[in-house]
Amino acid sequence: MARTKKTARKLYPEGQDQNAQEQNAQEQNVQEQNPQKSQGNVSEKPSKKRVNYHVKSLREIRRAQKSVGLLIPRLPFMRVVKQITTNLCSLMKTSSFIM
């Protein structure tokens, strides 16, 4: 890798860095422009944290996806499937190991 020259740092009196001086200058400008907002006795309420909706339902979905058990009991589900298949096609037959 090629060597590069580093630029010299500026030294500020009394240990102040450039950022602190810039912040002081900005605060003074703000106070001059907006005297009402710069007063310390005016209290503003912090904004409320936004509520995450549907957290409970998402938690239930994650739990159901991790589990091995059935959400709908087997026999009622088989009854519904048989009823639907007989309505669509009466010749179709089902067996227990399919479900």
Contacts in CASP RR format, 6 or more apart in sequence:
PFRMAT RR
TARGET T0000
AUTHOR 0000-0000-0000
METHOD contacts of the structure
MODEL  1
MARTKKTARKLYPEGQDQNAQEQNAQEQNVQEQNPQKSQGNVSEKPSKKR
VNYHVKSLREIRRAQKSVGLLIPRLPFMRVVKQITTNLCSLMKTSSFIM
10 18 0 8 1.000
12 18 0 8 1.000
12 21 0 8 1.000
30 37 0 8 1.000
30 38 0 8 1.000
31 38 0 8 1.000
36 42 0 8 1.000
64 71 0 8 1.000
70 77 0 8 1.000
74 99 0 8 1.000
77 99 0 8 1.000
78 94 0 8 1.000
78 96 0 8 1.000
78 99 0 8 1.000
81 94 0 8 1.000
81 99 0 8 1.000
82 94 0 8 1.000
85 92 0 8 1.000
85 94 0 8 1.000
86 92 0 8 1.000
END
